């Protein structure tokens, strides 16, 4: 027993980090996320940033919109009970918003989310959001102005995400001088879109915009083809559903949308070089870059934590300043601080990409910053 006690005292326990995936796809994108976490954490140890290994503990659950919030909260509590010092996830706003309140009540472990609702931010909840409801409409307005659009028809998903997007879109488009000619509610899940397409077309727009989580896009392109109508069409970061598989790519054929993957970002490409060298594949989509940035923040938070507790890691994350990111356009940075819970610095942390008409690939379309001043209008110059 004494020998075991000595060996136990001399050993070093790993640092535990949780992955809470509330939207498992059971595809290579999930594998890319896990492999990215392992690579970045291993690099943090190899470089000397951390003096002990990181143990990744996963919880894969089906949260909203297809599952339940209860499953997400239960998974979070399990990761806390397992001794995780930080948690990556959840991804979806419908789950992240209520979980932020729960995390504040528990008050033990910081988590970093990807969701875009500012209602999910809190004392213990940080965001490297994959877009946001307030910002994405401004970015998309800038892209549409650059494309010469003026009359917009909006199809919004009848959900928390869709309605929040719609409210911000109507304000942003009005400020940009874009006229919203109609808004049509659509189910958040797959449904026939023939009637929706007819209503949108009757308003005679020069562009169609979808806002929502993304499941409402399913069948949209087929309904447009059936109606013989091929309008310019735009969506939010729901565009990134195209990365899931070939069928999603087909569903988004011809759509322009917002994405955090930008092949011009040298930090991201250098990371993909290392990823390819280790795993033998090179994923050209948003999740490796986003996960690289989340893992970088967590590793730096762990390194700065005094002591190594959830509260120490939370304070360590607040010390992350001006770290070049793998996501977004060149020149995007990561930073947090006291009362700063959204971690991007740079207008083009999202850029616009386009799926080719045949659904074979997606390509760079535009940077919002090229027309952002037109989208937001003139600055206030004081009393007049």
C-alpha positions, 0 to 999 in steps of 0.5 A: 500500500505504501509503494502504491501511495508513493507511485500515486503521489508521483504520478501526474493526472491529465487535464480533462476537457469535455466535448459536448456535441449536440449536433452529431452528424456521424460523418467525417466532420465529427472525426475532423473535430475530434482529431483537431482537438487531439492535435492542438492539445498534443502540440500544446504539450509538445511545445511546453505550453502545458506540462501535462497531457489533456484527456478528452471526454466526449458526450455526443447527444441529439439536442434541439432542433431534432432532439431535446434540451434535456439531453444536452443539460444532462451531458453537461452535468456528466462532464462536470462530474467527470472533472472537466476543467473546460467544455467545448460546446454546445453548438446550437443556440436552442441548446446554448441559450438555456444551458448558459443559465444552467452553467451560471447556476452550477458555476464550476466550469467555463464552456466555449460555444459556437452558437450565434445567439447573444442570449447564450453569453454569460459569466461561464459561457464564452463564444467563438460563435460560428456567426451571430444573429445580430452580425450575420444580417449586416454581413449578408447585407454587405455581400448583397449590396456588392452583388447589386441586389435591392429587393429581398424576400426572406424565408425564415424558419419558425424557431428561436433561431429563425425568428431572432435572425428575422428580427435582426435581418429586417433591421439590418436590411433597412439600414442598408437600403435593401427593401424586404418585399415579403417574409414567409415562415417555413418549418425548421425541418424538411417539408415541401417548399412548393407553396413557399416558393410560390409566395416568395416569387409573387413578391417579385424579389431580385434575391431570396434569403433564407434565415435559420439553423439550416434544416429548412433549406432541405428541399428548397433547391428542388422546389425552385427547380420544379417552379422553373425559377432560379433567383440569386439566393443567400443564406446564413452560416446554415451554408456550412451544412454543405460540408456534412455530405454530398447530399447537403452540398446538392441541397445548397447548389447555387446558394451563397452563404456565410462561412468561416473557412477561408483558404487565404488564411495562412494560419489555417492553411499551416494548421491543415498542413500539420493535420494532413501530415498526421491524419492523411486527409485535408478537410476544406471546411469550417470545423477544423479551423473553428475547433483549432481556435477553440482548442487554442483558447482552452489550452491557453486558458489551462496554461494561465489557470492559477489554480487549476480549477474551473474558475482558474481556467475561466480567468485564464481564458480572459487573458487570451489576447490578440492570438491569430486565428485559423478561422476567417479571413487573414487578419482575424484574431482571438481575444477575451477579457473581463466581461468580453465573452465573444472572441473574434476580432475582425469584420471578416471572421465570416466570409461569403462562399458559394456552392457551384450550380452542379453541387460539386464544390464551394468557392470563395464569393466575397468578403463582407468588409468590401461593402460593410460601410454601405451596409451599416450607413454613415457614422454619427457626426454629432448634433445637427 
